[in-house]
Amino acid sequence: MTTLAVSVGTGKLVPAVTSGDAWPFELVGVGFAAVGVLFIVYGYLRQKRVDEALDRGEYAAFGTREGLVFAALGVVLGLGTIAVILAQPS
């Protein structure tokens, strides 16, 4: 849910109070919203996987690949946010 709130702040609120082009902030905001939706979908699927594993008396570990994907998305969005902020005129 936090990424969805950040998407609104980045994509709509920040451009309203800054000078310069709005589209870079909107682009980063859309990225945060997409990651938010991905988190919700993955959370639902993971919850099902954990429940099924518990029913079998097993443990469902968080996958290394999934962790890497979410970490990479966070780094890309973080760097994009920094770039957009630094590129804006003062």
C-alpha contacts under 8 A as a table, 3 or more apart, distances in Angstrom:
res1	aa1	res2	aa2	distance
1	M	4	L	5.22
1	M	5	A	6.47
1	M	36	G	6.45
2	T	5	A	5.08
2	T	6	V	6.12
2	T	36	G	7.53
3	T	6	V	4.94
3	T	7	S	6.03
3	T	32	F	5.43
3	T	33	A	6.16
3	T	35	V	6.91
3	T	36	G	5.00
4	L	7	S	4.99
4	L	8	V	6.53
4	L	32	F	6.48
4	L	33	A	5.01
4	L	36	G	5.46
4	L	37	V	7.91
5	A	8	V	5.30
5	A	9	G	6.34
6	V	9	G	4.99
6	V	10	T	5.86
6	V	29	G	7.12
6	V	32	F	6.73
6	V	33	A	7.90
7	S	10	T	5.16
7	S	11	G	5.64
7	S	12	K	7.94
7	S	28	V	7.41
7	S	29	G	4.02
7	S	30	V	6.25
7	S	31	G	7.45
7	S	32	F	4.99
7	S	33	A	5.26
8	V	11	G	5.23
8	V	12	K	5.45
8	V	13	L	6.69
8	V	29	G	6.40
9	G	12	K	5.65
9	G	13	L	4.75
9	G	14	V	6.02
9	G	29	G	7.50
10	T	13	L	6.18
10	T	14	V	5.42
10	T	15	P	7.43
10	T	25	F	5.66
10	T	26	E	6.76
10	T	28	V	6.89
10	T	29	G	5.02
11	G	14	V	6.66
11	G	15	P	6.78
11	G	22	A	7.83
11	G	25	F	4.97
11	G	26	E	3.90
11	G	27	L	7.00
11	G	28	V	6.73
11	G	29	G	4.19
11	G	30	V	6.94
12	K	15	P	5.77
12	K	16	A	6.45
12	K	25	F	7.73
12	K	26	E	6.77
12	K	29	G	7.83
13	L	16	A	5.25
13	L	17	V	6.77
14	V	17	V	5.43
14	V	18	T	6.23
14	V	25	F	7.33
15	P	18	T	5.22
15	P	19	S	7.28
15	P	21	D	7.58
15	P	22	A	5.07
15	P	25	F	6.50
15	P	26	E	7.89
16	A	22	A	7.97
19	S	88	Q	7.52
19	S	89	P	7.00
19	S	90	S	7.92
20	G	88	Q	6.34
20	G	89	P	6.64
21	D	24	P	6.87
21	D	88	Q	7.99
22	A	25	F	5.57
22	A	26	E	6.22
23	W	26	E	4.85
23	W	27	L	5.96
24	P	27	L	5.09
24	P	28	V	6.34
24	P	84	V	6.21
25	F	28	V	5.18
25	F	29	G	5.98
25	F	81	T	7.76
25	F	84	V	6.76
26	E	29	G	4.85
26	E	30	V	6.12
27	L	30	V	5.16
27	L	31	G	6.35
28	V	31	G	4.95
28	V	32	F	6.34
28	V	77	L	6.76
28	V	80	G	6.67
28	V	81	T	6.53
29	G	32	F	5.14
29	G	33	A	6.25
30	V	33	A	4.98
30	V	34	A	6.11
31	G	34	A	5.11
31	G	35	V	6.29
31	G	77	L	6.92
32	F	35	V	5.15
32	F	36	G	6.14
32	F	77	L	7.04
33	A	36	G	4.92
33	A	37	V	6.28
34	A	37	V	5.19
34	A	38	L	6.18
35	V	38	L	4.89
35	V	39	F	6.10
35	V	73	L	7.44
36	G	39	F	5.08
36	G	40	I	6.38
37	V	40	I	5.12
37	V	41	V	6.27
38	L	41	V	5.19
38	L	42	Y	5.95
39	F	42	Y	5.11
39	F	43	G	5.82
40	I	43	G	5.07
40	I	44	Y	6.29
41	V	44	Y	5.26
41	V	45	L	6.35
42	Y	45	L	5.09
42	Y	46	R	5.91
43	G	46	R	5.06
43	G	47	Q	6.01
44	Y	47	Q	5.19
44	Y	48	K	6.47
45	L	48	K	5.24
45	L	49	R	6.32
46	R	49	R	4.94
46	R	50	V	6.09
47	Q	50	V	5.16
47	Q	51	D	6.15
48	K	51	D	5.16
48	K	52	E	6.20
49	R	52	E	5.19
49	R	53	A	6.18
49	R	60	A	6.86
50	V	53	A	5.05
50	V	54	L	6.10
50	V	59	Y	7.22
50	V	60	A	5.42
51	D	54	L	5.10
51	D	55	D	6.20
52	E	55	D	5.10
52	E	56	R	6.50
53	A	56	R	5.13
53	A	57	G	6.19
53	A	58	E	4.84
53	A	59	Y	5.75
53	A	60	A	5.85
54	L	57	G	4.76
54	L	58	E	5.38
54	L	59	Y	6.54
54	L	60	A	7.97
55	D	58	E	7.48
62	F	66	E	7.37
62	F	67	G	7.38
63	G	66	E	5.28
63	G	67	G	6.30
64	T	67	G	5.09
64	T	68	L	6.11
65	R	68	L	5.08
65	R	69	V	6.19
66	E	69	V	5.10
66	E	70	F	6.24
67	G	70	F	5.29
67	G	71	A	6.03
68	L	71	A	5.07
68	L	72	A	5.95
69	V	72	A	5.14
69	V	73	L	6.15
70	F	73	L	5.12
70	F	74	G	6.17
71	A	74	G	5.08
71	A	75	V	6.21
72	A	75	V	5.07
72	A	76	V	6.12
73	L	76	V	5.14
73	L	77	L	6.11
74	G	77	L	5.21
74	G	78	G	5.92
75	V	78	G	5.01
75	V	79	L	6.03
76	V	79	L	5.23
76	V	80	G	5.99
77	L	80	G	4.90
77	L	81	T	6.03
78	G	81	T	5.12
78	G	82	I	6.30
79	L	82	I	5.05
79	L	83	A	6.10
80	G	83	A	5.05
80	G	84	V	6.13
81	T	84	V	5.20
81	T	85	I	6.17
82	I	85	I	5.19
82	I	86	L	6.10
83	A	86	L	5.21
83	A	87	A	6.00
84	V	87	A	5.15
84	V	88	Q	6.40
85	I	88	Q	5.54
86	L	89	P	7.97
